[in-house]
Amino acid sequence: MPRKKTKKKKQVKTYKINRSSILKEILNRENFKEEYTNKKVDFSAWDTYQASDILADIKFIKREYLYGIDNKREFYMNMKRYGLTKHTPKTYEYLDQVTGDMLDKDKIYFLKKVHGSGGKDVFPVKTLEQIESIVGSEDKRNFILQEEVPDMYLHNGSKTTMRNYALVCDKGIFFYKEGYAYIYTAKHDKNKIDNEIHNTCSVGQYDGKNCRYEKLSKQSYYKKIIKKLCDITGVLLHNYFKDTPLKNRYIILGLDFIIDKDYKSYMIEVNAFPNLSKVGEVAVKKQMLQDFINLYVLPKVISKRSKRGGWIKI
């Protein structure tokens, strides 16, 4: 009598994530299982900052390779190195370079901590006295000073900035075609240094009182800038990551841009670990992360055909 064929048990794919509840939900829908032990997992989005590393087949690019793009001083120095200074605001890399007579009273400047993120540790200033008051006894080397974008585009009289995403991995470098605009509530005023006017995204960032969010593709200038955003990002990231080990490694970067009234694009900074939780423009994050899973994760772990979705190879 012929022996019955036993059905091969499908192996469950596992993940570990400490960066994004949205990613968890997507992977659960794709029949992945969250692993709570120290066992090796198939995929991870596990930030090792103040946490131990884990075993995973696919994981983030090591933090040591991200420092030079996440740190605000190093970011500006790399923009200079790659010939991109015309696409980033004028920056004083060290406060020792700054004297009172260098500061234009008709301009707004931003004092930034080099390790700050999420709009925190950014202070609008106009004078050296204001800079010194904020720095206090802290080491000046922890700060940079950045000029406001000249002739900045205003949305009905208010400042607006953009958040976009880039993916760096062993399949290449990609730019996500959808992002979102932060549109500030307060009217822009160069005579004031209130955070609500110039850096509202660190004040009530997600409560809708000081800024609101709109999809970038809905903005009137979208088609005028999308190629330039890709071009700037491509030059920076291809140069920066050219010698980085990328086999089964990836990172999703948060890119912050501002445009001027003629739609010239300026990259303000790069966030190596952007907030990918359910705050802000959640719909954009959800679609971007689903497309990331379809482009990169599923083809690697279950040999599914890769689909780019909104990811543009640059």
C-alpha positions, 0 to 999 in steps of 0.5 A, spaced: 500 500 500 503 506 497 505 511 503 501 517 504 505 523 503 505 528 509 504 535 508 510 539 509 509 544 515 510 551 513 515 554 517 513 561 521 517 567 519 519 571 525 521 578 527 523 583 532 521 590 532 522 596 537 521 601 532 514 601 529 507 599 531 505 600 524 511 595 522 508 590 527 501 590 524 503 589 517 508 583 519 502 580 523 498 581 517 503 577 513 503 571 518 509 573 521 510 572 528 513 576 533 519 573 537 520 574 545 526 570 546 533 570 544 532 566 538 534 568 531 529 572 527 528 572 520 527 580 520 528 585 525 527 593 526 531 593 532 534 599 534 540 598 539 541 604 542 540 603 549 538 596 548 542 589 546 543 587 539 539 581 537 540 575 532 536 576 525 537 574 518 535 581 516 537 587 520 538 595 520 545 598 518 550 598 524 549 605 528 557 606 527 555 607 519 549 612 520 553 617 525 556 621 519 549 622 516 545 623 523 549 627 526 547 635 524 555 637 524 557 631 520 551 631 515 553 638 513 560 636 512 558 631 508 553 636 504 560 640 503 564 634 501 559 632 495 558 639 492 551 640 495 552 646 499 547 650 495 542 645 497 542 646 504 542 652 508 548 656 510 551 652 517 556 654 522 559 648 524 562 650 530 560 656 534 567 659 535 566 661 528 560 665 530 561 673 532 556 678 533 557 682 527 556 676 523 549 675 524 544 679 520 538 682 524 534 681 519 535 673 519 533 668 523 538 663 525 537 656 528 541 653 534 541 646 534 544 640 538 548 636 533 545 629 536 538 632 537 532 629 533 524 630 532 525 637 532 527 637 539 533 641 541 532 647 536 532 654 538 530 660 533 535 666 535 537 672 532 543 675 536 550 672 539 547 674 546 541 669 545 545 663 543 550 664 549 544 664 554 541 658 551 548 654 551 550 656 558 555 652 561 554 646 556 560 645 551 559 649 545 561 643 540 555 640 542 551 645 537 551 648 530 548 654 527 544 654 521 541 660 517 534 660 515 532 658 508 532 665 504 526 667 501 522 661 504 516 659 501 510 660 505 503 657 505 498 662 506 503 666 510 506 660 514 512 656 514 512 649 511 517 643 511 517 637 508 518 630 511 520 624 506 523 617 506 529 614 503 531 606 503 538 604 503 539 597 502 543 591 498 537 592 493 539 599 492 537 606 494 530 608 493 526 615 495 519 614 497 514 618 492 509 620 497 511 624 503 507 630 508 508 637 509 508 640 516 504 646 515 505 651 521 499 655 524 502 661 526 504 666 521 511 667 519 515 673 522 522 674 522 522 679 528 520 674 533 523 668 535 517 664 538 518 656 537 510 656 534 512 660 528 519 657 526 520 650 529 512 649 531 514 641 530 517 641 537 511 644 540 505 640 540 507 637 534 502 631 534 496 635 537 494 639 531 494 646 534 501 648 532 501 645 525 497 640 521 499 635 516 498 634 508 500 629 503 506 632 499 503 630 493 497 634 494 501 640 494 501 645 488 508 645 488 509 637 488 511 636 481 516 641 480 520 639 486 519 631 486 525 630 481 530 635 485 528 631 491 530 625 488 537 628 485 539 631 492 538 625 496 541 620 490 548 624 490 548 624 498 546 617 499 550 614 494 556 617 496 555 616 503 554 609 503 558 607 497 563 603 502 558 601 507 557 593 508 549 592 506 548 585 505 542 583 508 542 590 512 537 596 511 535 603 513 529 607 512 531 614 513 527 620 514 529 626 510 527 634 512 526 639 506 524 646 505 523 650 499 524 657 497 519 661 493 522 659 487 521 652 489 529 651 490 529 645 494 534 645 501 535 639 505 535 641 512 537 634 515 537 627 515 534 622 521 537 615 521 531 613 526 525 617 524 519 616 528 515 611 525 509 610 530 502 612 529 503 619 530 503 625 525 501 623 518 499 615 519 496 614 512 503 616 509 507 611 514 503 605 513 503 605 505 510 607 505 512 601 510 507 596 506 511 598 500 517 597 504 515 590 506 513 588 499 519 591 496 524 588 500 522 583 506 517 579 503 522 577 497 528 576 502 524 571 507 519 568 502 521 569 495 515 573 493 516 577 487 518 584 489 514 590 488 516 597 488 509 600 490 511 608 491 519 607 492 523 610 486 530 607 485 535 613 485 
